[in-house]
């Protein structure tokens, strides 16, 4: 019976270590995900997304706030999910901002080309 008790104790110890490792690994990814999402929101803000994609930025910031609250409440799964959603919203906002800037630059370039053509046409007509 002594061997059975020892095996049982070893199995219980191993199970306890496994549970502790699982808990530790649950927290780390959530913390990392929240940090990555925070950086994505900051990048989108730097790209001007607050002005050019306000709905997406509002959504990203709201989900970021909720992810931080879930992290503080030690609901790591929810924190991870919300952080991933916030990151996706921030990336969408940044993409929309970059697209809007590119469209504006293209429009400005087209306007410059039109003006140059008009200038060339006037110059040719005067000769």
C-alpha positions in Angstrom: 0.0 0.0 0.0 2.9 2.3 0.6 3.9 2.3 -3.1 0.3 3.2 -4.1 0.3 6.1 -1.7 3.6 7.4 -3.0 2.4 7.2 -6.6 -0.8 9.0 -5.6 1.2 11.7 -3.9 3.5 12.1 -6.9 0.5 12.3 -9.2 -1.1 14.9 -7.1 2.1 16.9 -7.0 2.4 16.7 -10.7 -1.2 17.7 -11.2 -0.7 20.7 -8.9 2.4 21.8 -10.9 0.5 21.4 -14.1 -2.3 23.5 -12.8 0.1 26.3 -11.6 1.8 26.2 -15.0 -1.5 26.5 -16.8 -2.6 29.5 -14.6 0.8 31.2 -15.2 0.6 30.7 -18.9 -3.0 32.0 -19.0 -1.9 35.4 -17.5 1.2 36.0 -19.6 -0.4 35.8 -23.1 -3.3 38.0 -21.9 -0.8 40.6 -20.6 1.2 40.4 -23.8 -1.9 40.6 -26.0 -3.1 43.7 -24.1 0.3 45.4 -24.5 0.4 44.6 -28.3 -3.1 46.0 -28.7 -2.2 49.1 -26.8 0.7 49.6 -29.2 -1.7 49.1 -32.2 -4.1 51.7 -30.8 -1.1 54.1 -30.3 0.1 53.5 -33.9 -3.4 54.1 -35.3 -3.6 57.3 -33.3 -0.2 58.4 -34.7 -1.5 57.7 -38.2 -4.3 60.1 -37.7 -7.0 57.5 -37.4 -8.9 59.4 -34.7 -9.8 62.0 -37.3 -10.0 59.8 -40.4 -11.6 56.6 -38.9 -13.3 57.8 -35.7 -15.8 54.9 -35.4 -13.1 52.2 -35.6 -10.9 54.1 -33.2 -13.7 54.5 -30.7 -14.4 50.8 -30.9 -10.7 49.9 -30.5 -10.4 52.2 -27.5 -13.5 50.8 -25.9 -12.4 47.2 -26.3 -8.9 48.2 -25.0 -10.5 49.7 -21.9 -12.6 46.6 -21.4 -9.6 44.3 -21.9 -7.7 46.2 -19.2 -10.7 45.8 -16.9 -10.8 42.1 -17.6 -7.1 41.8 -17.0 -7.5 43.6 -13.7 -10.3 41.2 -12.8 -8.1 38.3 -13.7 -10.4 37.2 -16.5 -7.5 36.4 -18.8 -9.5 34.7 -21.6 -11.8 37.7 -21.9 -8.9 40.1 -21.7 -7.2 38.1 -24.6 -10.3 38.1 -26.7 -11.0 41.8 -26.2 -7.3 42.7 -26.8 -7.3 40.8 -30.1 -10.5 42.6 -31.2 -9.1 46.0 -30.1 -6.0 45.3 -32.2 -8.0 44.3 -35.2 -10.1 47.5 -34.9 -7.0 49.6 -34.5 -5.4 48.1 -37.5 -8.5 48.7 -39.5 -8.6 52.3 -38.4 -5.0 52.8 -39.3 -5.6 51.2 -42.7 -8.5 53.5 -43.3 -6.5 56.5 -42.3 -3.6 55.5 -44.6 -6.1 54.9 -47.4 -7.7 58.3 -46.9 -4.3 60.0 -46.9 -3.3 58.2 -50.1 -6.5 59.1 -51.8 -6.1 62.8 -50.8 -2.5 62.7 -52.1 -3.6 61.1 -55.3 -6.4 63.7 -55.7 -3.9 66.5 -55.1 -1.5 65.0 -57.7 -4.3 64.7 -60.2 -5.2 68.4 -59.6 -1.6 69.4 -60.2 -1.4 67.4 -63.4 -4.6 69.1 -64.6 -3.2 72.5 -63.9 0.0 71.7 -65.7 -1.9 70.4 -68.7 -4.0 73.5 -68.8 -0.8 75.6 -68.6 0.8 73.6 -71.5 -2.4 74.0 -73.5 -2.5 77.8 -73.0 1.1 78.0 -73.8 0.6 76.1 -77.1 -2.4 78.1 -78.1 -0.5 81.4 -77.6 2.2 80.3 -80.0 
